[in-house]
Amino acid sequence: MPGFATFSNWLATRPYIIALVLTLLLFGWMWSGHAAQEKAEHPAKAEEAEVVLPKVRIARFVSQDVVKDLTLYGRSEPNRQAMLSAEVSGKVVEVFAKRGALVKQGAPIVRLEINDRKEQLARAKALLKQREIEYNGAKKLNVQGFQGKARLAEAEAALVDARVSVSSLTLQIEKTTIRAPFTGILNTRLVEVGDFLGIGDPIAEVSDIDPIIVVGDVTEKDISRIHLGQKAYTRLVNDDNVPGKVNYISSVSNPATNTFRIEVAIDNPDLTYLAGLSAELSIPLEKASGIKVTPAVLALNDHGELGVKTVVDAHVVFTPIKIIKADPDGVWLSGFSGPVDVITVGQGFVNPGDEVIAVTAEAERG
């Protein structure tokens, strides 16, 4: 190869060129090592140009007024109920009302035998007439001076005693018929025809369920916000949501729970709502300004505060909040004024202060 031989001869006569090439190669090798060391010691500088900002999805919410509710759990109860007992002794001779029937105030429920009470009453009335004649006679004689005051007083006492006997026997006869003290349901009847009752033996229980009462327990923190006549709404097991009013607030707390009993009265003219059902009470309190979000967007900061992560000027901001109330499809949060961009997707991968790329669901679809 004459060309290569000629080049070799030419290069041999110029050794400084070989030295220059070797020097350049040596410097190149040393510089590559220095660059590798710099990259190992300062990786952030090396990768600075390759940093990619995280992307999060946001949704814009605007605060609006919402009524804060106090939610309680309790049971429905009768407005009033009474256990009827025998006030005179005797055998049951007639039953008028069936168990579970609606009885009007004053309607007969059970009748006991009268026995000889009518005859005793007739005798007492006859004796009363006699005592009236004797008293009138003694009074005339006393006026004329022929009868002393002691005899007049004795005649007056006998007259009063006769009147008491008539009144007592009349009352006993009336009490042989046991009547409903108020309009309600004959919830229980404990006797049948032929039963013998003594004074004080139980006969029946009548329950008034119009209005029906829903009972709940309020904590000491919230009791000051409840007042008589306040509107309330009740959700029973059949999902009815009916209005009512607070008609009783206990002034003494339950020492076991430190809660106060309240009662909400609900009109029940058709007797649709029964006593003894589980119920959820919702009592509207004051208005508050808030936004409604899903619980999935809630987060805790390093101090254990509950809040949401928002985006302000392309940076993540943690905003502490308070829960106003919870609905089946979300929770209402306070702590905002005006529009706010809440991170709905990706909030778990960013921290307050991070710079992010915020997009909306519409922008992602578009």
Secondary structure, 3 states (H helix, E strand, C coil): CHHHHHHHHHHHCCHHHHHHHHHHHHHHHHHHHHHHHHHHHCHHHHHHHHCCCCEEEEEEEECEEEEEEEEEEEEEECCEEEEEECCCCEEEEEECCCCCCEECCCCEEEEECCCCHHHHHHHHHHHHHHHHHHHHHHHHHHHHCCCCHHHHHHHHHHHHHHHHHHHHHHHHHHCCEEECCCCEEEEEECCCCCCEECCCCEEEEEEECCCEEEEEEEECCCHHHCCCCCEEEEEECCCCEEEEEEEEECCCCECCCCEEEEEEEECCCCCCCCCCCEEEEEEEEEEEEEEEECHHHEEECCCCCEEEEEEECCEEEEEECEEEEEECCEEEEECCCCEEEEEEECHHHCCCCCECEEEEHHHHHC
